[in-house]
């Protein structure tokens, strides 16, 4: 994130605009809505700016810029047609630590002006970091259709409820949950639809009920984060992340998914790393129970699906014994997500009548899977986290009847931008993986369906954007 998004309170503050053309006019029109005291300096100005100066909406200095014009300025916007002058003014502003924006010159600017959706006091700012103002404008146009016109009025109404809730609800968590119920529930919908009296009645009933209710008890939600791509999260998973007070997450959950959570949520990494000091399952269970007992809404965020090699069942058993409320939000498991992104159908009526998910890690008791069944033709076997034991897996499959020519594939960093797919056979896969120097997480797919990928030649070269357009 190159630019830190902030909103300046410019009411009554001097803002200097240098330039008198149409671009300067657009900036002045935006600044006027902020209550800024605008000083415009330019040898000549378009008629609209002259009219605003005559009406007392801004101070116009009809001359060239001089350094003293910066005195007392909180912000500077430079919009002349002379690049050398623009850079000179930018350097002077920078020397005085005054934030400056030079129109169409990102390198000379300390801040940029985003595309804005104005539902005062609600503002939505859209920025591309100055790389494409047209794209920012198009995004704003699309968002305009989704942001209700009465959203600003709704924000003012919610502010009026804050005093009443503060008097009745002393607990911070109780107040937050009250307002979540207002914003997400029927009261918010009523207000946006124009029924403010109906919204108020619902809010008053909810406030009375919340103020007399016992302290909220905590709960745990097991959430599947999917195989990696944030866009594969379910809507319910996203809501759980944004409502959570505490998130206990796996090591391999991408930062892009964690960034979707509530900013003030406590995030605790409880991932397990082979061969390293890790959080034990017993410690994870204790953390879930402790946070929930403290009244927190806890999300246990797991890669893939909680119930497919995610030990979700063990965690639910611990929560049930502790009498903690829980729920489960399933996720797209790694097998289906990674195979789909690699162009490998896990089943196909001509090639595979079944699919088996197998953990690539050794069982604590030393128990091995049914290798003979996994080696049978006409079936697909998917090994999770099998890269570390790849040689053992291949050896056992060959020993139990699988042909060396049987197709196999490794999908590393599945569904992520750096996804790598290696297609080979059981007889050649080890050498191919060694040459590629792949790293975990990686998924091994064995079966005749792997050969279908070569028939879908477009899949191996298409970007994910191409795929979304062709869907």
FENTA-V270607 format. One record per backbone hydrogen bond with DSSP energy under -1.0 kcal/mol. CO is the residue of the C=O (numbers start at 1). NH is the residue of the N-H. If there is no record, write none. Layout:
co->(CO | CO)
nh->(NH | NH)
This chain:
co->(10 | 13 | 14 | 15 | 16 | 17 | 18 | 20 | 21 | 22 | 23 | 24 | 25 | 26 | 27 | 28 | 31 | 31 | 32 | 35 | 37 | 38 | 39 | 40 | 41 | 46 | 47 | 48 | 49 | 50 | 51 | 52 | 53 | 59 | 61 | 61 | 66 | 67 | 68 | 70 | 75 | 76 | 77 | 78 | 82 | 83 | 84 | 85 | 86 | 87 | 88 | 89 | 90 | 91 | 92 | 93 | 94 | 99 | 100 | 100 | 101 | 102 | 106 | 115 | 117 | 119 | 122 | 124 | 126 | 128 | 132 | 133 | 134 | 135 | 136 | 137 | 138 | 139 | 140 | 143 | 143 | 148 | 150 | 151 | 152 | 153 | 154 | 155 | 156 | 157 | 161 | 162 | 163 | 164 | 165 | 171 | 172 | 173 | 174 | 175 | 176 | 177 | 178 | 179 | 180 | 181 | 182 | 185 | 186 | 187 | 188 | 189 | 190 | 191 | 194 | 195 | 196 | 197 | 198 | 199 | 200 | 201 | 202 | 203 | 204 | 205 | 206 | 207 | 208 | 219 | 220 | 221 | 222 | 223 | 226 | 229 | 230 | 234 | 235 | 236 | 237 | 238 | 239 | 240 | 241 | 245 | 246 | 247 | 248 | 249 | 254 | 255 | 257 | 258 | 262 | 266 | 268 | 271 | 273 | 280 | 281 | 282 | 283 | 284 | 285 | 286 | 287 | 288 | 289 | 290 | 291 | 292 | 292 | 296 | 297 | 297 | 298 | 299 | 300 | 301 | 302 | 304 | 305 | 306 | 311 | 312 | 313 | 314 | 315 | 316 | 317 | 318 | 319 | 320 | 325 | 327 | 329 | 333 | 334 | 335 | 336 | 337 | 338 | 339 | 348 | 348 | 352 | 354 | 356 | 358 | 363 | 369 | 370 | 371 | 378 | 380 | 381 | 382 | 383 | 384 | 387 | 389 | 390 | 391 | 392 | 393 | 394 | 395 | 396 | 397 | 398 | 403 | 404 | 406 | 407 | 408 | 409 | 410 | 411 | 412 | 413 | 416 | 420 | 422 | 424 | 425 | 428 | 429 | 430 | 431 | 432 | 433 | 441 | 443 | 444 | 445 | 446 | 447 | 448 | 449 | 450 | 452 | 455 | 456 | 458 | 463 | 464 | 465 | 466 | 467)
nh->(13 | 37 | 74 | 39 | 77 | 41 | 79 | 46 | 25 | 26 | 27 | 28 | 29 | 30 | 31 | 32 | 34 | 36 | 35 | 12 | 15 | 59 | 17 | 61 | 19 | 50 | 51 | 52 | 53 | 54 | 55 | 57 | 56 | 40 | 42 | 63 | 69 | 70 | 71 | 73 | 16 | 101 | 18 | 103 | 86 | 87 | 88 | 89 | 90 | 91 | 92 | 93 | 94 | 95 | 96 | 98 | 97 | 76 | 110 | 111 | 78 | 105 | 109 | 126 | 124 | 122 | 119 | 117 | 115 | 131 | 136 | 137 | 138 | 139 | 140 | 141 | 142 | 143 | 144 | 146 | 147 | 151 | 154 | 155 | 156 | 157 | 158 | 159 | 160 | 161 | 165 | 166 | 167 | 168 | 169 | 175 | 176 | 177 | 178 | 179 | 180 | 181 | 182 | 183 | 184 | 185 | 188 | 189 | 190 | 191 | 192 | 193 | 195 | 194 | 196 | 199 | 200 | 201 | 202 | 203 | 204 | 205 | 206 | 207 | 208 | 209 | 210 | 211 | 212 | 298 | 327 | 300 | 329 | 302 | 304 | 232 | 233 | 238 | 239 | 240 | 241 | 242 | 243 | 244 | 262 | 266 | 299 | 268 | 301 | 270 | 258 | 259 | 260 | 261 | 265 | 247 | 249 | 279 | 276 | 284 | 285 | 286 | 287 | 288 | 289 | 290 | 291 | 292 | 293 | 294 | 296 | 218 | 295 | 219 | 245 | 246 | 221 | 248 | 223 | 250 | 225 | 226 | 308 | 312 | 315 | 316 | 317 | 318 | 319 | 320 | 321 | 322 | 324 | 323 | 220 | 222 | 224 | 337 | 338 | 339 | 340 | 341 | 342 | 344 | 351 | 352 | 348 | 380 | 382 | 384 | 366 | 371 | 374 | 375 | 353 | 356 | 446 | 358 | 444 | 360 | 390 | 393 | 394 | 395 | 396 | 397 | 398 | 399 | 400 | 402 | 401 | 406 | 427 | 426 | 447 | 424 | 445 | 422 | 443 | 420 | 416 | 419 | 412 | 410 | 408 | 429 | 432 | 433 | 434 | 435 | 436 | 437 | 413 | 411 | 383 | 409 | 381 | 450 | 451 | 452 | 453 | 456 | 457 | 459 | 462 | 467 | 468 | 469 | 470 | 471)
